[in-house]
């Protein structure tokens, strides 16, 4: 097989990405057209009433309506019949007429008009999903290209492993983020009404007639899936503020409703929601037998579902700090936020739930390789027990300069925020030695030794502490040993198989770490260790 140079393969890969982008552009459909307004059987447009309250979860809501209705003046139930409209896909209707007994109610399909906002929303969501799918295809192709043995060519195995270690993790992380965003977009598209369709005209028959000229108060509520919200974050790091840095935090809600009308005067409450099945699986049967019978295996929870369940379990019972315009409630199972400003226009809205300034000392993290000397800026913040921060998309910036976006997922009561690489702090890797030898009078063992010097440079005026991390070899073969010779000595994280140093780097100065690893194995063991 012909061996192409790395430069040629790079050009080929970039051309493939460009072609994928071009295909994605041509595959995007033209703009959707809003349907013409539909009308009821008597020629009047039918619209549902604006709810008095709306309890909205990420996957739908419970809407409660109060309206005064005049009785119908025609038909066999004249004076005893009330009529109101429900939006498409309304379920679990519950109603009451104070002071009256309801004999029955019935529903009839009625055409409803699709607003222009709904058509625009569908077009935007479908277009964005196409764009993300095109990017996901390119990322998967890049990962496959790196992992394909046909792409190895004449590269040294160690060099290839190093390049894969540098490139594939970032691509895999982007793939996971893209898949999450595509899944969320798909859920939002599914929750949109398919088109200008049929609502329900509800006719309520009362036991007693209503006096002429009077109106009756009707209270009803229903579940509806064409509304919802997602958490959206904005994190801005200010490294030079305070003793160690400040993180400006804004938790916002991306809220939508497509009922065909603006909700006027509606009391809107946003709530978190549990995920996963409604009930637990039955206990398995435990049979002790000399010939065990096969047991049915439970259906495993997907990675994303498991992650979502964990996030909800960690934060669902808490509530975010109260902020101007928002009242938080932690008395129930799920956290909720009631907006002080009533009403919600049709379409998508961005609402601020809470804003805060976290006193979170900024940290610097180095995971150097031969070709990567970046030092990453991050912060860790212990979340208070009375706060809830749902999983959501986040924008990250430093002193107002955007550095990227990604999913924010708090874990175990702690938020870990990455703010990209600090351009004023870097690390250089020097290969001090790489040797292979044999030991013992009769050559009973083989040894491999690697040694490096890591030199960190700091262009800030103030000193910084860089956490330098290196992987520790994981030994699986009996008789294989590992020894270290470090200056200063490394600390160990046995659980994560990691060595690390907390290195104080002076302002406008440098600091170095020397790290040496020796692996010894029996002569008879066919071991060829590699180093990432």
C-alpha positions as CSV (number, residue, x, y, z in Angstrom):
1,X,0.0,0.0,0.0
2,X,1.3,3.4,-0.9
3,X,2.4,5.5,2.1
4,X,1.2,9.1,1.9
5,X,3.1,11.8,3.8
6,X,1.4,13.4,6.9
7,X,1.1,16.7,5.0
8,X,-0.7,15.0,2.1
9,X,-3.0,13.1,4.4
10,X,-3.8,16.4,6.2
11,X,-4.7,18.1,2.9
12,X,-6.9,15.1,2.0
13,X,-8.6,15.2,5.3
14,X,-9.3,19.0,5.1
15,X,-10.7,18.5,1.6
16,X,-13.0,15.7,2.9
17,X,-14.3,18.1,5.6
18,X,-15.0,20.8,3.0
19,X,-16.9,18.4,0.8
20,X,-19.0,17.3,3.8
21,X,-19.8,20.9,4.6
22,X,-20.7,21.6,0.9
23,X,-23.0,18.5,0.9
24,X,-24.7,19.8,4.1
25,X,-25.3,23.2,2.6
26,X,-27.0,21.8,-0.5
27,X,-29.1,19.3,1.7
28,X,-30.7,22.1,3.7
29,X,-34.3,22.5,2.7
30,X,-35.8,25.8,1.6
31,X,-37.7,28.0,4.0
32,X,-41.0,26.6,5.4
33,X,-44.2,28.5,4.5
34,X,-46.7,29.3,7.2
35,X,-50.0,27.7,6.7
36,X,-53.0,29.9,5.9
37,X,-55.2,30.7,8.9
38,X,-57.7,28.0,9.5
39,X,-61.3,28.8,10.6
40,X,-64.0,27.1,12.5
41,X,-67.2,25.8,11.0
42,X,-69.0,29.2,11.5
43,X,-66.2,31.2,9.8
44,X,-64.6,32.5,13.0
45,X,-61.0,31.8,13.8
46,X,-60.6,29.5,16.9
47,X,-57.9,30.1,19.5
48,X,-57.3,28.6,22.9
49,X,-57.6,30.9,25.9
50,X,-54.4,32.3,27.6
51,X,-53.7,30.2,30.7
52,X,-53.8,31.8,34.2
53,X,-50.8,29.6,35.3
54,X,-48.3,27.5,33.5
55,X,-46.0,24.9,35.2
56,X,-43.4,24.2,32.6
57,X,-40.9,21.3,32.7
58,X,-38.2,20.6,30.1
59,X,-40.6,18.2,28.2
60,X,-44.0,19.9,28.5
61,X,-46.3,21.7,30.9
62,X,-49.5,21.8,32.9
63,X,-51.6,24.8,31.9
64,X,-54.5,26.1,34.1
65,X,-57.1,28.4,32.6
66,X,-59.8,30.6,34.2
67,X,-62.4,32.2,32.0
68,X,-65.9,33.5,32.2
69,X,-68.1,32.0,29.5
70,X,-71.6,32.9,28.3
71,X,-73.9,29.8,27.7
72,X,-74.7,28.7,24.2
73,X,-78.0,30.2,23.0
74,X,-78.8,27.6,20.4
75,X,-79.4,23.8,20.4
76,X,-81.1,21.4,22.8
77,X,-78.9,22.5,25.7
78,X,-79.6,26.2,25.4
79,X,-78.6,28.0,28.5
80,X,-76.9,24.9,30.0
81,X,-74.0,24.5,27.5
82,X,-70.5,26.2,27.6
83,X,-67.9,26.0,24.9
84,X,-64.1,26.6,24.9
85,X,-61.1,25.5,22.7
86,X,-58.1,23.5,23.6
87,X,-54.8,23.6,21.6
88,X,-53.6,20.5,19.6
89,X,-52.4,17.5,21.6
90,X,-54.0,18.7,24.9
91,X,-54.4,15.7,27.3
92,X,-55.6,14.9,30.8
93,X,-58.3,17.6,30.8
94,X,-59.7,18.4,34.3
95,X,-62.4,21.0,34.7
96,X,-64.8,22.6,37.3
97,X,-67.6,25.1,37.2
98,X,-68.0,26.6,40.7
99,X,-71.6,26.5,41.9
100,X,-72.6,24.1,39.1
101,X,-72.8,20.4,38.6
102,X,-71.3,19.1,35.3
103,X,-73.5,16.6,33.6
104,X,-71.1,15.7,30.8
105,X,-68.6,17.2,28.4
106,X,-67.8,16.2,24.8
107,X,-65.1,17.2,22.3
108,X,-65.2,18.0,18.6
109,X,-62.2,18.6,16.3
110,X,-61.9,22.2,15.2
111,X,-59.3,23.7,12.9
112,X,-56.7,26.1,14.4
113,X,-54.4,28.6,12.7
114,X,-50.7,28.1,12.7
115,X,-48.8,31.3,13.5
116,X,-45.8,32.5,11.6
117,X,-43.7,32.1,14.7
118,X,-44.3,28.4,14.7
119,X,-43.3,28.0,11.0
120,X,-40.1,30.0,11.6
121,X,-39.3,28.0,14.7
122,X,-39.6,24.7,12.8
123,X,-37.4,26.0,9.9
124,X,-34.7,27.2,12.3
125,X,-34.6,24.0,14.3
126,X,-34.5,21.7,11.3
127,X,-31.8,23.8,9.7
128,X,-29.7,23.8,12.8
129,X,-30.1,20.0,13.2
130,X,-28.9,19.5,9.6
131,X,-25.8,21.7,10.3
132,X,-24.9,19.8,13.5
133,X,-25.4,16.4,11.7
134,X,-23.0,17.5,9.0
135,X,-20.4,18.5,11.6
136,X,-21.0,15.2,13.5
137,X,-20.4,13.2,10.3
138,X,-17.1,15.1,9.8
139,X,-16.0,14.4,13.4
140,X,-16.7,10.7,13.1
141,X,-14.8,10.5,9.8
142,X,-11.8,12.2,11.5
143,X,-11.9,9.7,14.4
144,X,-12.1,6.8,12.0
145,X,-9.2,8.2,10.0
146,X,-7.0,8.5,13.0
147,X,-7.9,5.0,14.2
148,X,-7.6,3.2,10.8
149,X,-4.6,1.0,10.6
150,X,-4.4,1.8,6.9
151,X,-3.5,5.3,7.8
152,X,-0.5,4.2,9.8
153,X,1.9,4.4,6.9
154,X,5.6,4.4,7.9
155,X,5.0,6.3,11.1
156,X,6.8,5.2,14.2
157,X,4.3,3.4,16.5
158,X,5.1,5.6,19.4
159,X,4.7,8.8,17.3
160,X,1.4,7.5,16.0
161,X,0.1,6.7,19.5
162,X,1.1,10.2,20.6
163,X,-0.7,11.9,17.7
164,X,-3.8,9.8,18.4
165,X,-3.7,10.7,22.1
166,X,-3.5,14.4,21.2
167,X,-6.3,14.4,18.6
168,X,-8.9,11.7,19.4
169,X,-9.9,12.8,22.9
170,X,-10.8,16.2,21.7
171,X,-12.8,14.8,18.8
172,X,-14.5,12.3,21.0
173,X,-15.6,15.1,23.4
174,X,-16.9,17.2,20.5
175,X,-18.8,14.1,19.2
176,X,-20.5,13.7,22.5
177,X,-21.4,17.3,22.7
178,X,-22.8,17.3,19.1
179,X,-24.8,14.1,19.8
180,X,-26.3,15.7,22.9
181,X,-27.3,18.9,21.0
182,X,-28.8,16.9,18.2
183,X,-30.8,14.9,20.6
184,X,-32.1,18.0,22.3
185,X,-33.0,19.6,19.0
186,X,-34.8,16.4,18.0
187,X,-36.9,16.6,21.2
188,X,-37.8,20.2,20.5
189,X,-38.8,19.5,16.9
190,X,-41.0,16.6,18.1
191,X,-42.7,18.9,20.6
192,X,-43.7,21.3,17.9
193,X,-47.2,20.9,16.5
194,X,-46.8,19.2,13.1
195,X,-48.7,21.9,11.2
196,X,-51.8,24.0,11.4
197,X,-53.9,21.2,12.6
198,X,-56.9,20.4,14.7
199,X,-57.6,21.5,18.2
200,X,-60.5,20.4,20.4
201,X,-63.7,22.3,20.9
202,X,-65.0,21.3,24.3
203,X,-68.7,21.5,25.1
204,X,-69.7,21.3,28.8
205,X,-73.3,20.6,29.7
206,X,-74.4,21.9,33.1
207,X,-77.2,20.5,35.3
208,X,-78.8,23.9,35.9
209,X,-79.4,26.6,33.2
210,X,-77.5,29.9,33.5
211,X,-79.6,33.0,33.8
212,X,-79.8,35.1,30.6
213,X,-77.0,37.7,30.2
214,X,-74.8,36.1,32.9
215,X,-71.4,34.4,32.4
216,X,-70.1,31.4,34.3
217,X,-66.6,31.0,35.7
218,X,-64.9,27.9,34.3
219,X,-61.7,26.5,35.6
220,X,-59.9,23.8,33.6
221,X,-56.3,22.5,33.2
222,X,-54.6,20.2,30.8
223,X,-51.2,18.7,30.0
224,X,-49.5,20.0,26.9
225,X,-46.2,19.0,25.3
226,X,-45.6,21.9,22.9
227,X,-43.9,24.0,25.6
228,X,-40.8,23.5,27.6
229,X,-37.5,25.0,28.7
230,X,-33.7,24.3,28.8
231,X,-31.1,25.6,31.1
232,X,-28.5,27.9,29.5
233,X,-25.4,29.2,31.2
234,X,-22.9,32.0,30.8
235,X,-19.6,31.8,32.6
236,X,-17.1,34.6,32.5
237,X,-13.8,34.3,34.3
238,X,-12.1,37.3,35.7
239,X,-8.6,36.0,36.6
240,X,-7.3,39.3,38.0
241,X,-10.2,40.0,40.3
242,X,-10.1,39.2,44.1
243,X,-7.5,37.0,45.7
244,X,-7.6,34.3,43.1
245,X,-10.2,35.1,40.5
246,X,-14.0,35.5,40.2
247,X,-16.4,33.7,37.9
248,X,-19.5,35.6,36.8
249,X,-22.4,33.2,36.5
250,X,-25.7,33.6,34.8
251,X,-28.3,30.8,34.7
252,X,-30.9,31.5,32.0
253,X,-33.9,29.6,30.7
254,X,-34.5,29.1,27.1
255,X,-38.3,28.8,27.1
256,X,-40.7,28.1,24.3
257,X,-44.5,27.8,23.7
258,X,-46.3,27.3,20.4
259,X,-50.0,27.6,21.3
260,X,-50.8,30.1,18.5
261,X,-51.3,33.0,20.9
262,X,-49.3,35.1,23.3
263,X,-49.9,34.2,26.9
264,X,-51.2,37.3,28.6
265,X,-50.9,37.7,32.4
266,X,-49.9,34.1,32.8
267,X,-48.0,33.1,36.0
268,X,-45.1,31.1,34.6
269,X,-43.2,28.5,36.8
270,X,-40.2,26.6,35.5
271,X,-39.5,23.2,37.1
272,X,-36.9,20.5,36.9
273,X,-38.1,17.0,36.0
274,X,-37.1,13.4,36.7
275,X,-35.9,11.1,34.0
276,X,-35.9,7.4,33.3
277,X,-38.7,4.9,33.9
278,X,-41.6,5.7,36.2
279,X,-41.3,2.5,38.3
280,X,-38.4,0.3,39.2
281,X,-37.7,-3.1,37.6
282,X,-38.9,-6.2,39.5
283,X,-36.4,-8.0,41.8
284,X,-34.6,-10.8,40.0
285,X,-35.2,-14.4,40.9
286,X,-32.2,-15.8,42.8
287,X,-31.9,-19.6,42.1
288,X,-29.0,-21.6,43.5
289,X,-28.7,-24.7,41.3
290,X,-26.0,-27.1,40.2
291,X,-27.1,-26.2,36.7
292,X,-28.0,-22.5,36.8
293,X,-30.9,-21.4,34.6
294,X,-30.3,-18.3,32.4
295,X,-31.9,-15.2,33.8
296,X,-33.3,-12.4,31.6
297,X,-30.9,-9.5,31.6
298,X,-32.3,-6.0,32.4
299,X,-32.3,-3.5,29.7
300,X,-29.3,-1.2,30.3
301,X,-29.8,2.5,30.7
302,X,-28.1,4.4,27.9
303,X,-25.1,6.6,28.7
304,X,-27.0,9.8,28.2
305,X,-30.0,8.6,30.2
306,X,-27.7,7.5,33.1
307,X,-25.9,10.8,33.1
308,X,-29.2,12.7,33.1
309,X,-30.6,10.6,35.9
310,X,-27.5,11.3,38.0
311,X,-27.7,15.0,37.4
312,X,-31.4,15.1,38.3
313,X,-30.7,13.0,41.4
314,X,-28.0,15.4,42.5
315,X,-29.8,18.6,42.0
316,X,-33.6,18.1,41.6
317,X,-34.6,18.7,45.2
318,X,-32.7,22.0,45.4
319,X,-33.5,25.4,44.2
320,X,-31.3,28.2,42.8
321,X,-30.8,31.4,44.9
322,X,-33.6,33.9,44.6
323,X,-32.8,36.7,42.2
324,X,-34.6,39.8,41.1
325,X,-37.6,38.7,39.1
326,X,-37.5,35.1,40.2
327,X,-38.9,33.3,43.2
328,X,-37.3,29.9,44.0
329,X,-39.0,27.0,45.7
330,X,-37.3,24.0,47.2
331,X,-40.1,22.7,49.3
332,X,-41.2,20.1,46.7
333,X,-39.5,17.1,45.1
334,X,-38.3,19.2,42.1
335,X,-36.8,22.6,42.1
336,X,-38.9,25.4,40.6
337,X,-38.6,29.0,39.7
338,X,-41.6,31.4,39.4
339,X,-41.1,34.4,37.2
340,X,-42.2,37.7,38.6
341,X,-43.0,39.1,35.2
342,X,-46.3,37.5,34.0
343,X,-47.0,36.4,30.5
344,X,-45.0,34.5,27.8
345,X,-45.1,35.4,24.1
346,X,-45.4,32.6,21.5
347,X,-42.1,31.4,20.3
348,X,-38.8,31.2,22.1
349,X,-37.8,33.5,25.0
350,X,-34.6,33.9,27.0
351,X,-35.2,34.5,30.7
352,X,-32.7,35.2,33.4
353,X,-33.2,32.9,36.4
354,X,-30.3,33.9,38.6
355,X,-27.0,35.7,38.5
356,X,-24.1,35.2,40.9
357,X,-20.3,35.8,41.3
358,X,-18.4,32.7,42.4
359,X,-15.3,33.3,44.4
360,X,-13.5,30.5,42.7
361,X,-9.7,30.5,42.6
362,X,-8.5,29.9,39.0
363,X,-6.2,26.9,38.5
364,X,-3.8,26.1,35.7
365,X,-3.5,22.5,34.4
366,X,-0.8,21.1,32.1
367,X,-1.0,17.7,30.4
368,X,2.0,18.1,28.1
369,X,3.0,16.0,25.1
370,X,5.8,16.6,22.7
371,X,3.6,18.7,20.4
372,X,1.3,20.3,22.9
373,X,2.6,22.9,25.4
374,X,-0.8,24.4,26.3
375,X,-1.7,25.1,30.0
376,X,-5.4,25.0,30.6
377,X,-7.3,27.5,32.7
378,X,-10.0,26.1,35.0
379,X,-12.0,26.7,38.2
380,X,-13.7,24.4,40.6
381,X,-16.6,25.6,42.8
382,X,-18.3,23.8,45.6
383,X,-22.1,24.2,45.1
384,X,-24.0,25.1,48.2
385,X,-26.5,22.6,49.5
386,X,-29.5,24.9,48.9
387,X,-28.7,25.5,45.2
388,X,-29.7,23.6,42.0
389,X,-27.9,24.0,38.7
390,X,-29.6,21.8,36.0
391,X,-27.6,20.4,33.1
392,X,-27.5,22.7,30.1
393,X,-25.5,24.3,27.3
394,X,-23.0,26.9,28.5
395,X,-20.9,29.7,26.9
396,X,-17.5,30.3,28.4
397,X,-15.4,33.5,28.3
398,X,-12.4,35.1,30.0
399,X,-12.7,38.9,30.7
400,X,-15.5,39.0,28.2
401,X,-13.6,37.2,25.4
402,X,-15.4,34.0,24.3
403,X,-13.4,30.8,24.5
404,X,-16.0,28.2,23.5
405,X,-19.2,26.4,24.5
406,X,-20.2,23.0,25.8
407,X,-22.4,21.1,28.1
408,X,-22.3,22.1,31.8
409,X,-22.8,19.1,34.0
410,X,-22.3,19.5,37.8
411,X,-21.1,16.4,39.6
412,X,-21.2,15.5,43.2
413,X,-22.0,19.0,44.4
414,X,-19.1,20.5,42.5
415,X,-18.8,22.5,39.3
416,X,-15.7,22.2,37.2
417,X,-15.3,24.9,34.5
418,X,-12.7,24.9,31.8
419,X,-11.8,28.2,30.1
420,X,-9.5,27.1,27.3
421,X,-5.7,27.6,27.2
422,X,-4.0,30.5,28.9
423,X,-1.9,32.2,26.2
424,X,0.5,33.6,28.9
425,X,1.4,30.3,30.5
426,X,2.9,27.3,28.7
427,X,5.1,24.3,29.2
428,X,7.9,22.9,27.1
429,X,8.8,19.2,27.1
430,X,12.5,18.1,26.7
431,X,13.3,14.4,26.1
432,X,16.3,13.8,28.4
433,X,16.8,10.1,27.5
434,X,15.1,7.1,26.0
435,X,17.0,3.8,26.6
436,X,16.5,0.1,26.5
437,X,18.8,-2.4,28.2
438,X,19.1,-5.8,29.9
439,X,20.1,-6.6,33.5
440,X,21.1,-9.6,35.5
441,X,24.3,-11.8,35.2
442,X,22.6,-14.1,32.7
443,X,20.3,-11.4,31.3
444,X,17.1,-12.4,33.2
445,X,15.3,-9.1,32.6
446,X,14.8,-6.2,30.2
447,X,14.5,-2.5,31.1
448,X,13.2,0.6,29.4
449,X,13.8,4.1,30.7
450,X,12.3,7.4,29.7
451,X,13.3,10.8,31.2
452,X,11.8,14.2,30.6
453,X,12.2,17.8,31.8
454,X,9.0,19.9,31.8
455,X,9.7,23.7,32.0
456,X,6.7,26.0,32.7
457,X,6.8,29.7,31.8
458,X,4.6,32.3,33.3
459,X,4.2,35.8,31.6
460,X,1.7,37.0,34.2
461,X,3.0,39.6,36.7
462,X,1.6,37.5,39.6
463,X,2.8,33.9,40.4
464,X,0.6,31.0,39.3
465,X,0.5,27.3,40.5
466,X,0.4,24.8,37.6
467,X,-0.8,21.3,38.2
468,X,1.3,19.1,36.0
469,X,-0.3,15.7,35.3
470,X,1.3,12.6,33.7
471,X,-0.2,9.1,33.3
472,X,1.2,6.4,35.5
473,X,1.8,3.0,33.8
474,X,-0.9,0.4,34.5
475,X,0.8,-3.0,35.0
476,X,-1.2,-6.1,34.2
477,X,1.6,-8.7,33.7
478,X,3.2,-10.5,36.7
479,X,6.8,-9.7,37.2
480,X,6.7,-6.3,35.6
481,X,7.9,-3.4,37.8
482,X,7.9,0.3,37.5
483,X,10.2,2.8,39.3
484,X,10.3,6.5,39.2
485,X,13.0,9.1,39.7
486,X,11.5,12.5,40.0
487,X,12.6,15.9,41.1
488,X,10.6,17.0,43.0
489,X,8.9,13.7,43.9
490,X,5.5,13.2,42.3
491,X,2.3,12.8,44.1
492,X,0.1,9.8,43.1
493,X,-3.6,9.4,42.4
494,X,-3.9,5.6,42.5
495,X,-7.6,5.6,41.5
496,X,-7.0,7.5,38.3
497,X,-3.5,6.0,37.6
498,X,-2.0,9.5,37.5
499,X,1.1,11.3,38.7
500,X,1.0,15.0,39.4
501,X,3.0,18.0,40.7
502,X,1.8,21.3,42.0
503,X,4.4,23.7,40.6
504,X,4.7,27.3,41.8
505,X,5.8,29.4,38.8
506,X,6.9,33.0,39.7
507,X,5.6,36.0,37.9
508,X,7.5,36.6,34.7
509,X,9.5,33.4,35.6
510,X,10.0,29.7,35.0
511,X,10.0,26.5,36.9
512,X,10.9,22.9,36.0
513,X,10.1,19.3,36.9
514,X,12.3,16.3,36.1
515,X,10.4,13.0,35.6
516,X,11.9,9.6,34.9
517,X,10.2,6.2,34.5
518,X,11.9,2.8,34.3
519,X,9.9,-0.4,33.4
520,X,11.5,-3.8,34.0
521,X,10.1,-7.1,32.8
522,X,11.3,-10.8,32.7
523,X,13.3,-11.7,29.6
524,X,10.8,-14.4,28.6
525,X,7.9,-11.9,28.6
526,X,7.4,-10.4,25.1
527,X,6.7,-6.9,26.4
528,X,7.1,-3.8,24.1
529,X,6.1,-0.8,26.3
530,X,5.1,2.4,24.7
531,X,4.8,5.8,26.3
532,X,2.0,8.3,25.6
